[in-house]
Amino acid sequence: MSETDTHAREPRADKVATVAEITTKLNEARAVFVTEYRGMSVPDMADVRNALRPTDAQHVIYKNTLTKIALGNTDVTGLDQHLTGPTALTFVYGDVAGAAKALRDASKTQPLLVIKGGVLGDAELSADDVKALADLPSRDVLLANFAGALQAPLVKTAGLLQALPRNFAYGLNALIEKQAA
């Protein structure tokens, strides 16, 4: 075996760095969505990235082979089947439902953007699952609804506790007025 054969088998440093970057993102993300972007222009992709930014999500294009190698370095399963053709990965670090909604809305304005599926924690998601996730209210709305549900019984109890002395005072006042008359 010649020295050039040995050297040719070593992975290039830039590819090793890319695999490490993908591995880190896969491990840190709360969810990962896979989309196909065949035929989209650079400004169209920039629009998608800008739509995802408020949800703390990144829309990145990597080579499928490097992504598959990175997947082998993680516990993430279920993405391999979607890695065919020109694919982009959306790494979600914040609001998962908000990111799914942003992707769904972007796919409506950019018909060339096709949602293929993804993973949320350990759960595999189909394209329909991602779209169903997009229909969920945002985290802030869910928290507000929860807070309202907790607050309602407390407000009712406080009203009942205030009514007892108030009604007693009205009754006492009516008795005093009746006695005076």
C-alpha positions as a Python dict, from the first residue, in 0.01 Angstrom:
ca = {
    (1, 'M'): (0, 0, 0),
    (2, 'S'): (148, 331, -100),
    (3, 'E'): (156, 644, 112),
    (4, 'T'): (-101, 817, -113),
    (5, 'D'): (-351, 532, -58),
    (6, 'T'): (-322, 570, 318),
    (7, 'H'): (-355, 947, 297),
    (8, 'A'): (-655, 926, 65),
    (9, 'R'): (-852, 725, 321),
    (10, 'E'): (-823, 985, 596),
    (11, 'P'): (-1128, 1212, 608),
    (12, 'R'): (-1071, 1574, 523),
    (13, 'A'): (-1050, 1807, 821),
    (14, 'D'): (-1339, 2024, 698),
    (15, 'K'): (-1566, 1721, 670),
    (16, 'V'): (-1468, 1599, 1018),
    (17, 'A'): (-1548, 1946, 1153),
    (18, 'T'): (-1885, 1947, 974),
    (19, 'V'): (-1976, 1605, 1116),
    (20, 'A'): (-1882, 1729, 1464),
    (21, 'E'): (-2095, 2041, 1413),
    (22, 'I'): (-2397, 1837, 1300),
    (23, 'T'): (-2351, 1594, 1591),
    (24, 'T'): (-2347, 1882, 1840),
    (25, 'K'): (-2659, 2036, 1691),
    (26, 'L'): (-2842, 1703, 1690),
    (27, 'N'): (-2759, 1649, 2057),
    (28, 'E'): (-2860, 2001, 2164),
    (29, 'A'): (-3181, 2043, 1960),
    (30, 'R'): (-3522, 1977, 2115),
    (31, 'A'): (-3651, 1877, 1771),
    (32, 'V'): (-3515, 1835, 1419),
    (33, 'F'): (-3728, 1874, 1105),
    (34, 'V'): (-3623, 1764, 757),
    (35, 'T'): (-3733, 1957, 449),
    (36, 'E'): (-3669, 1930, 78),
    (37, 'Y'): (-3572, 2252, -95),
    (38, 'R'): (-3534, 2139, -457),
    (39, 'G'): (-3552, 2441, -689),
    (40, 'M'): (-3560, 2711, -421),
    (41, 'S'): (-3352, 3022, -470),
    (42, 'V'): (-3112, 3165, -213),
    (43, 'P'): (-3347, 3455, -125),
    (44, 'D'): (-3632, 3205, -76),
    (45, 'M'): (-3414, 3005, 166),
    (46, 'A'): (-3325, 3329, 346),
    (47, 'D'): (-3698, 3397, 391),
    (48, 'V'): (-3741, 3054, 550),
    (49, 'R'): (-3446, 3113, 783),
    (50, 'N'): (-3581, 3455, 881),
    (51, 'A'): (-3924, 3307, 956),
    (52, 'L'): (-3764, 3048, 1187),
    (53, 'R'): (-3535, 3287, 1372),
    (54, 'P'): (-3796, 3411, 1628),
    (55, 'T'): (-3864, 3050, 1736),
    (56, 'D'): (-3494, 2988, 1813),
    (57, 'A'): (-3453, 2748, 1522),
    (58, 'Q'): (-3187, 2715, 1251),
    (59, 'H'): (-3251, 2597, 896),
    (60, 'V'): (-2923, 2453, 763),
    (61, 'I'): (-2818, 2256, 457),
    (62, 'Y'): (-2566, 1974, 501),
    (63, 'K'): (-2463, 1688, 276),
    (64, 'N'): (-2679, 1384, 345),
    (65, 'T'): (-2378, 1155, 379),
    (66, 'L'): (-2222, 1377, 647),
    (67, 'T'): (-2556, 1399, 828),
    (68, 'K'): (-2588, 1020, 827),
    (69, 'I'): (-2239, 987, 975),
    (70, 'A'): (-2331, 1241, 1245),
    (71, 'L'): (-2654, 1052, 1319),
    (72, 'G'): (-2441, 747, 1390),
    (73, 'N'): (-2265, 947, 1663),
    (74, 'T'): (-2595, 1027, 1842),
    (75, 'D'): (-2900, 852, 1986),
    (76, 'V'): (-3126, 1029, 1733),
    (77, 'T'): (-3318, 780, 1516),
    (78, 'G'): (-3575, 820, 1242),
    (79, 'L'): (-3410, 1085, 1027),
    (80, 'D'): (-3218, 852, 792),
    (81, 'Q'): (-3527, 771, 587),
    (82, 'H'): (-3582, 1141, 505),
    (83, 'L'): (-3225, 1208, 392),
    (84, 'T'): (-3273, 1167, 18),
    (85, 'G'): (-3241, 1438, -241),
    (86, 'P'): (-3168, 1800, -152),
    (87, 'T'): (-3255, 1821, 217),
    (88, 'A'): (-3222, 2087, 483),
    (89, 'L'): (-3236, 2033, 855),
    (90, 'T'): (-3419, 2261, 1096),
    (91, 'F'): (-3270, 2242, 1444),
    (92, 'V'): (-3520, 2370, 1702),
    (93, 'Y'): (-3380, 2490, 2034),
    (94, 'G'): (-3685, 2688, 2149),
    (95, 'D'): (-4055, 2675, 2065),
    (96, 'V'): (-4107, 2349, 1876),
    (97, 'A'): (-4470, 2420, 1782),
    (98, 'G'): (-4375, 2771, 1673),
    (99, 'A'): (-4096, 2638, 1452),
    (100, 'A'): (-4330, 2379, 1299),
    (101, 'K'): (-4583, 2656, 1235),
    (102, 'A'): (-4317, 2878, 1075),
    (103, 'L'): (-4208, 2590, 848),
    (104, 'R'): (-4567, 2508, 753),
    (105, 'D'): (-4642, 2873, 674),
    (106, 'A'): (-4319, 2902, 474),
    (107, 'S'): (-4414, 2591, 275),
    (108, 'K'): (-4746, 2758, 187),
    (109, 'T'): (-4571, 3066, 45),
    (110, 'Q'): (-4281, 2861, -98),
    (111, 'P'): (-4437, 2554, -264),
    (112, 'L'): (-4090, 2414, -341),
    (113, 'L'): (-4026, 2375, 33),
    (114, 'V'): (-4156, 2029, 127),
    (115, 'I'): (-4173, 1910, 487),
    (116, 'K'): (-4054, 1548, 496),
    (117, 'G'): (-4063, 1466, 869),
    (118, 'G'): (-3840, 1484, 1171),
    (119, 'V'): (-3791, 1390, 1534),
    (120, 'L'): (-3912, 1541, 1859),
    (121, 'G'): (-3713, 1403, 2149),
    (122, 'D'): (-3720, 1027, 2091),
    (123, 'A'): (-4037, 1032, 1877),
    (124, 'E'): (-4021, 1007, 1500),
    (125, 'L'): (-4245, 1249, 1313),
    (126, 'S'): (-4398, 1212, 970),
    (127, 'A'): (-4475, 1517, 755),
    (128, 'D'): (-4835, 1503, 879),
    (129, 'D'): (-4713, 1491, 1240),
    (130, 'V'): (-4507, 1807, 1186),
    (131, 'K'): (-4810, 1981, 1033),
    (132, 'A'): (-5027, 1867, 1328),
    (133, 'L'): (-4763, 2004, 1564),
    (134, 'A'): (-4791, 2334, 1379),
    (135, 'D'): (-5162, 2351, 1468),
    (136, 'L'): (-5084, 2349, 1841),
    (137, 'P'): (-5096, 2683, 2021),
    (138, 'S'): (-4759, 2834, 2105),
    (139, 'R'): (-4593, 2769, 2439),
    (140, 'D'): (-4689, 3115, 2566),
    (141, 'V'): (-5056, 3060, 2482),
    (142, 'L'): (-5054, 2719, 2653),
    (143, 'L'): (-4893, 2868, 2965),
    (144, 'A'): (-5148, 3152, 2969),
    (145, 'N'): (-5435, 2902, 2940),
    (146, 'F'): (-5286, 2696, 3222),
    (147, 'A'): (-5245, 3001, 3443),
    (148, 'G'): (-5606, 3101, 3372),
    (149, 'A'): (-5726, 2754, 3462),
    (150, 'L'): (-5538, 2772, 3793),
    (151, 'Q'): (-5660, 3124, 3866),
    (152, 'A'): (-6035, 3068, 3803),
    (153, 'P'): (-6111, 2858, 4115),
    (154, 'L'): (-5908, 3097, 4332),
    (155, 'V'): (-6103, 3399, 4207),
    (156, 'K'): (-6431, 3217, 4271),
    (157, 'T'): (-6324, 3121, 4624),
    (158, 'A'): (-6213, 3477, 4699),
    (159, 'G'): (-6550, 3607, 4578),
    (160, 'L'): (-6736, 3363, 4804),
    (161, 'L'): (-6522, 3456, 5103),
    (162, 'Q'): (-6585, 3827, 5041),
    (163, 'A'): (-6959, 3770, 5004),
    (164, 'L'): (-7003, 3623, 5352),
    (165, 'P'): (-6902, 3932, 5556),
    (166, 'R'): (-7059, 4166, 5299),
    (167, 'N'): (-7396, 3985, 5314),
    (168, 'F'): (-7372, 3972, 5694),
    (169, 'A'): (-7315, 4350, 5701),
    (170, 'Y'): (-7616, 4410, 5471),
    (171, 'G'): (-7835, 4188, 5689),
    (172, 'L'): (-7717, 4357, 6009),
    (173, 'N'): (-7778, 4700, 5858),
    (174, 'A'): (-8130, 4597, 5750),
    (175, 'L'): (-8201, 4466, 6102),
    (176, 'I'): (-8080, 4792, 6260),
    (177, 'E'): (-8298, 4996, 6022),
    (178, 'K'): (-8601, 4776, 6101),
    (179, 'Q'): (-8540, 4813, 6474),
    (180, 'A'): (-8506, 5192, 6435),
    (181, 'A'): (-8837, 5212, 6244),
}
